[in-house]
Amino acid sequence: MKSHTQIVTIAALVFSGSVIAENNTTIIIQDGLENTANSDQTGSSVNGNVTNLIQSGNNNSVVAYQVNSSNNNTINSTQSGEGNTVTAIEQNDSVEATVTIQQVGQGNLAETLQENTTSSSISLFQTGTGNRSNNSQVDSSGNSGSVNQKGVSNLGAFSQDTTINSTVEITQEGVTIFRLVPRNLQPPARR
């Protein structure tokens, strides 16, 4: 009898560990200066999680993670003000993971990474001057990426390494437009 009780207890602990990381929602709303929002939804079989990060003010930052065999997870970050950054948004080993970043203001920066993902997307909207983005989808298939920037001196960068059937769309309006050159291609030599 005692060994049967131990097996049931162990099975219950293993099962509850999986459930804890599923269908969670994180909502962080910050107004003011120099706020930091961190969201970490990680663990094995992390499914159906949503992170909503909303910040208004200046010099705010966001860090969000959804990793380890996750499915149908979403990270949304909205920032208004000047000098705000999204320094790290990572979704690894995911299926149908979605990242949406909206920034309004000057000098904003956004960096995202989706690694070993399938049918996942990154959508980034920036309005203002001096905005940049650095986005990567690595070892992935069927993914899409979109960067839409308006303003002056915006930099749109996207990397899809070892990907299959993936697309990227970049739209920029402004004075200075960054030219994308794939890593494996070198510009022609000057004579």
N, C-alpha and C positions, 0 to 999 in steps of 0.2 A: 503494500500500500504506500509506503513512504516513497519509493522510487517513482511511482505513478504521480504522486503529488508534486515532486520535484520537476518532472518532465512537463507537466501542465503549467507550472509556475514559470519555467524557463520559456516555454512556447508563448505564454502570455506576455512576458517581458519583450521578447523579440518582436512579436506582432505589434505591441503598443509603441515600440521604438519607431516602426515604420509609419504608423498612423500619425504620430506627433508632428512629422515634417510635412504632412499633406494638407492641402486646402487652407493654408494660412493666409491672412491678409495683414500687411503692414501698411499703415497710413501715417505719414509724418508730415505735418504742416508747420512751417516755421516762417516767422516774419521778423525782420530785424537785420542786424549786421553780424557777419562772421559766425554764422551757425553752421554746424556740421550734421548731416543726416547719414547714418549708417544702417544698412539692412543686410542681414546675413541669414538666408534661408538655405541651409546646406544639410546634407545627410544623404543616406542611401534612399532611393525611391522618393525623391522630393517632387510631388505632383500637385498641379492646380494651385500654386501659390501666386499671390499678387502683391506687388510692392508699389505703392503710390507715394512719391516724394514731391512735395510742393513747397517751394521757397520763394519768398519775395524779400527784397532788400539787397544789400551789397556784400560782396566777398563771402558768399555762402558756398558750401561744398557738399557733394553727394558721393557716397560709396555704397554699392549694392552688389550682392552676390547671390546667385542661385546655381548651385553646382551639385554634381554627383547623381547621374542617372535621373534627371528631372524631365518631366513632360508637362506641356501646357502651362508653362509659367510665364508671367508677365512682369516687366519692370517699366513703370512710367515715371519720368522725372520732368517736372515743370519748374523753371526758374525765371524770375523777372528781376531786373536790377542790373547793376554793373559789376563786372569782375567775378561773376559766379562760375564755378567749375563743376563738371561731372568728371571726377578723376578716375573712377574705376567702376565699370559695370561689366560683370562677367557672368556668362551662362555657359557652363561646360557640360558635356555629355547629355545633351538635351534634345528633345523632339518637340517641335512646335513652340519654341520659346520666342517671346516677343520683347523687344526693347523699343520704347518710344521716348525721345528726349525733345523737349521744347525749351528753348532759351530765348529770352528777349532782353536786349541790353548791349553793352559794349564790352569787348575783351573776354567773351565767354570761351570756354574750352570744353570739349566733350570727348571722352575716350571710351570705347566699348570693345568687348571681346566675346565672340561666340566660338567655342572650340569643340570639335567633334559633335556637331549639331546637324539635325535634319529638319527641313521645312521650317526654318526659323527666320526671323526678320529683324533688321535694325532700321528704324526710321528716325531721322534727326532733322529738326527744324531750328534754324538760328536766324535771328534778325538783329541787325546792328552793325557795328564796325569792329574789325579785328577778331572776329570769331574764327575758330579752328575746329576741326574734328579729326580724330584718328580712330578708325574703325577696322576691325579684323574679323574675318570668318575663316577659321583654319580647320583643315581636315573635315570638311562639311559637304553636304549635298542638298540641292533643292532650296537653297537659302536666297534671300533677297536683301539688298541694302539700298537705302535711299538717303541722300543728303540734300537739303534745300537751304541755301544760304542767300541772304540779301544784305547788301552793305558794301563796305570798302575793305580791301585786303583780307577777305575770307580765304581760308585754305580748306579745300575738300579733299580728304585722303581716304582711300578705302583699299583694303587688302583682302583678297580671297585666295588663299594658298591651298593647293591640293583639294580643289572643290569640283563638284560635278553639277551641271545644270543650275548654276547660281547666276544671279543678275545683280548689277549695280546701276543706279541712276543718280547722277549728280547734276543739280541745277544751281547756277550761281548768277547773281546780279551784283554788279559793283565795278570798281575801277581795276583792281588787281585780281586776276584769276590764275590759280595754280594749275599747272599742267601735270597730269599724271603720267608717269613713265613706269611701266612694269619693271620689277626688279631684275628679271632675266634679260631685258633688252637694254642695250647701251645706245646712247645717241650716236649718230654718225660722226666719224672722226673729221676734224677740220683740216683743210689743206692749206 
